[in-house]
Amino acid sequence: MSTNNRTSELQVASIQMVSTPSLMENLDTASRLVQAASQQGAQLVVLPEYFCLMGLKDTDKVSAREPAGAGPIQEKLAGIAQENQIYLIAGTIPLVAQESHQVLNTSLAFNPAGQSIARYDKIHLFGFQTDTERYAESETIEAGNQLGRLRITVDGTEWNFGLTICYDLRFPELYRALGEVDCHIIPAAFTYTTGKDHWEVLLRARAIENQCYVLSSAQGGKHLNQRRTWGNSMLIDPWGVILANLPEGEGFISGTLSKDKLKEVRSKLPALKHRKL
């Protein structure tokens, strides 16, 4: 492989977890899995939503919240990125919100030097209710209001990412607003109930309509709080093909982003240039 081809590719990995109510246990698990992915060549690694804490009750995350730029969770994440010399997109962590009973559900990106280089606060807050399940994120989470973007340069090649989180997946206008990217990063904790019907089709739709890669990092299993998450962390290419998938349980998937593949799809079907609205 020529040097030119190598620089048009980026090795990525997505971590899947079954997080617990123990902050330290989850951070240790994340560190171990990121290291394993890095050792297999990943240059950018993504953690799932709520990777650091899946509490016994929704309010547990409020007790763990940190101010932006300081705190044990952020210090640990910076260390993981630096130790493994990777770009790390850290799922979501609870940051201080305006109200004392709420948090910002925030995705942070760190560079190989351990510096925080991008931030996205989850905009769309999940609400769902059946006879047996109820979720109301707005009770403990303050909605964000800024788009999330990440731009990095690796081996002389620039890569552009859109940052969204879980429930955001259902709002295609958000992805259009983010503009043309190489890959959308989507950490999530989809419920089993909604995930089995909608997860894959929504992920593939976002890849196809935006002609880009989609890399999702999910919670995947039965948690100690009795919540069951869908899993199925995936890497999907710009044609909507699933390149890697982990159905359930702890682990990671890995794969390659290719500038050549992006150009191929966008040149043979230039849908992004055909937009009217």
C-alpha positions in Angstrom: 0.0 0.0 0.0 1.3 3.4 -0.9 1.8 6.2 1.6 -0.8 8.2 -0.3 -3.4 5.5 0.2 -2.5 5.0 3.9 -3.1 8.7 4.7 -6.6 8.5 3.0 -7.7 6.0 5.6 -8.4 6.2 9.3 -8.6 3.3 11.7 -11.5 3.6 14.1 -13.0 1.5 16.9 -16.2 1.6 18.9 -16.5 0.3 22.4 -19.6 -1.5 23.7 -20.3 -1.7 27.4 -22.8 -2.9 29.9 -22.2 -0.1 32.4 -22.9 -0.5 36.2 -23.6 1.9 39.1 -19.9 1.9 40.0 -18.1 4.9 38.5 -14.6 3.4 39.1 -15.5 0.0 37.7 -16.8 1.6 34.5 -13.8 3.8 34.0 -11.5 0.7 34.5 -13.6 -1.2 31.9 -13.5 1.7 29.4 -9.7 2.0 29.9 -9.1 -1.7 29.3 -11.3 -1.8 26.2 -9.8 1.3 24.7 -6.3 -0.1 25.2 -7.3 -3.3 23.5 -8.7 -1.4 20.5 -5.6 0.8 20.4 -3.3 -2.2 20.3 -5.2 -3.4 17.3 -4.4 -0.2 15.5 -7.3 2.1 16.2 -6.4 5.8 15.9 -9.8 7.1 17.0 -12.0 5.3 19.6 -15.6 6.0 20.7 -17.2 5.2 24.1 -21.0 4.7 24.6 -23.5 7.0 26.2 -23.5 6.7 30.0 -20.3 4.7 29.8 -19.2 6.0 33.1 -22.4 5.5 35.1 -25.6 3.5 34.7 -27.1 4.4 38.0 -29.7 2.5 40.1 -31.9 5.6 39.7 -31.9 8.5 37.2 -30.7 11.0 39.9 -27.5 9.1 40.5 -25.8 10.9 37.7 -26.5 14.3 39.3 -24.2 13.3 42.2 -21.4 12.4 39.8 -21.5 15.6 37.7 -18.4 17.6 37.1 -17.6 21.2 36.0 -16.3 21.4 32.4 -12.6 21.0 32.4 -12.1 19.4 35.8 -12.9 16.3 37.8 -11.9 12.7 38.1 -13.9 11.5 35.1 -12.4 14.0 32.7 -8.9 13.5 34.2 -9.2 9.7 33.6 -10.4 10.2 30.0 -7.5 12.6 29.2 -5.1 10.0 30.6 -6.6 7.2 28.5 -6.2 9.3 25.3 -2.7 10.2 26.1 -1.5 6.8 27.3 -2.9 5.1 24.1 -2.0 8.0 21.8 -5.4 8.1 20.2 -8.3 10.5 19.6 -11.0 9.5 22.2 -14.6 10.5 21.9 -15.9 9.9 25.3 -19.5 8.8 25.0 -21.3 11.0 27.5 -20.4 12.2 31.0 -22.5 14.3 33.4 -21.4 17.9 33.5 -22.8 20.7 35.7 -26.0 22.3 34.5 -27.8 25.5 35.4 -30.2 23.7 37.8 -28.8 21.8 40.7 -31.1 18.7 40.0 -29.9 18.4 36.4 -26.8 17.6 34.4 -25.7 18.2 30.8 -25.3 14.9 29.0 -22.0 15.8 27.3 -19.8 14.1 24.8 -16.1 15.2 24.9 -13.4 14.6 22.4 -9.7 14.3 23.5 -6.6 14.4 21.3 -3.5 12.1 21.8 -2.0 14.7 24.1 -5.0 14.4 26.4 -6.4 17.8 25.6 -10.2 18.3 25.3 -10.7 19.5 21.7 -14.5 19.3 21.1 -17.7 19.2 23.1 -21.4 18.4 22.4 -24.2 18.6 24.9 -27.1 16.3 23.9 -29.9 18.4 22.3 -32.9 16.0 22.1 -34.0 14.4 25.4 -35.6 11.0 25.3 -39.1 10.5 26.5 -40.9 7.1 26.2 -43.7 5.4 28.1 -45.5 2.1 28.0 -47.3 0.0 30.7 -43.9 -1.4 31.8 -41.3 1.3 30.9 -40.9 5.0 31.5 -38.1 7.3 30.5 -38.1 11.1 30.9 -34.5 12.5 30.4 -35.8 16.1 30.8 -36.3 15.5 34.5 -32.6 15.1 35.2 -30.9 16.5 32.0 -30.7 20.0 30.6 -30.9 20.1 26.8 -27.9 21.5 24.9 -28.3 24.1 22.1 -25.1 24.0 20.1 -24.1 21.7 17.2 -21.3 19.3 17.8 -18.4 19.1 15.3 -14.9 17.6 15.5 -12.1 18.2 13.0 -8.8 16.4 13.3 -5.7 15.9 11.1 -4.0 12.6 11.0 -0.9 11.9 8.8 -1.7 15.1 6.8 -5.3 14.2 6.1 -8.2 16.2 7.6 -11.2 14.3 8.9 -14.5 15.9 9.8 -17.0 14.4 12.2 -20.5 15.2 13.4 -21.2 14.6 17.1 -24.7 13.5 18.1 -26.0 11.3 20.9 -28.6 8.5 21.0 -32.1 10.0 20.7 -30.7 12.7 18.3 -30.7 9.8 15.7 -34.4 10.3 15.2 -34.0 14.0 14.0 -32.6 14.0 10.5 -32.7 17.8 10.4 -29.9 17.9 13.0 -27.6 15.8 10.7 -28.4 18.1 7.7 -27.5 21.1 9.9 -24.1 19.6 10.6 -23.3 19.7 6.9 -21.0 17.5 4.9 -18.9 15.2 7.2 -16.8 12.1 6.7 -18.4 10.3 9.6 -21.2 10.8 12.2 -20.3 9.6 15.7 -23.3 8.4 17.7 -22.8 7.1 21.3 -26.0 5.6 22.6 -27.9 3.7 25.2 -31.0 2.7 23.1 -33.6 0.7 25.0 -34.1 -2.9 23.9 -37.8 -2.1 23.1 -37.0 0.7 20.6 -33.7 -0.6 19.5 -35.0 -3.9 18.1 -37.4 -2.0 15.8 -35.6 1.2 14.9 -31.8 1.3 15.7 -30.4 -0.3 12.5 -32.8 1.3 10.1 -32.1 4.8 11.5 -28.4 4.4 11.6 -28.3 3.2 8.0 -30.6 6.0 6.9 -28.3 8.6 8.4 -25.4 7.0 6.5 -27.2 6.8 3.2 -28.9 10.2 3.2 -25.7 12.0 4.3 -23.4 9.8 2.2 -20.9 9.3 5.0 -19.8 6.8 7.5 -21.7 6.2 10.8 -19.9 4.9 13.8 -22.2 4.1 16.8 -21.1 3.0 20.2 -23.8 1.4 22.4 -24.7 0.1 25.7 -25.6 -3.6 25.1 -27.1 -5.8 27.8 -29.0 -6.2 31.1 -27.9 -3.6 33.7 -28.0 -3.8 37.5 -30.8 -1.2 37.5 -32.8 -3.8 35.4 -32.7 -1.7 32.3 -32.0 -3.6 29.1 -30.1 -1.8 26.3 -30.1 -2.9 22.7 -26.4 -3.0 21.9 -25.5 -3.5 18.2 -22.6 -1.0 18.0 -22.0 -0.6 14.3 -19.7 0.9 11.6 -21.7 1.6 8.5 -20.3 2.9 5.2 -21.6 5.7 3.0 -23.6 3.2 0.9 -25.4 1.9 4.0 -23.4 -1.3 4.3 -22.8 -2.6 7.8 -19.0 -3.1 8.0 -18.9 -4.2 11.6 -21.5 -5.0 14.3 -21.4 -6.3 17.9 -24.9 -7.6 18.8 -24.6 -7.7 22.6 -22.3 -7.6 25.6 -19.0 -6.0 26.3 -16.3 -5.6 23.6 -15.5 -3.5 20.6 -15.7 -3.3 16.9 -13.1 -1.8 14.5 -12.8 -0.8 10.9 -11.5 1.7 8.4 -12.8 5.1 7.2 -11.7 5.7 3.6 -11.7 9.0 1.7 -11.7 7.0 -1.5 -15.0 5.3 -0.6 -16.5 8.6 0.3 -15.5 10.1 -3.1 -16.8 7.0 -4.9 -20.2 7.1 -3.4 -20.6 10.9 -3.8 -19.4 10.9 -7.4 -21.6 8.0 -8.7 -24.7 9.3 -6.9 -24.2 13.1 -6.2 -27.3 13.4 -4.0 -25.8 16.0 -1.7 -25.3 18.3 -4.8 -28.9 17.6 -5.9 -30.5 19.1 -2.8 -33.1 21.8 -3.4 -34.1 22.9 0.1 
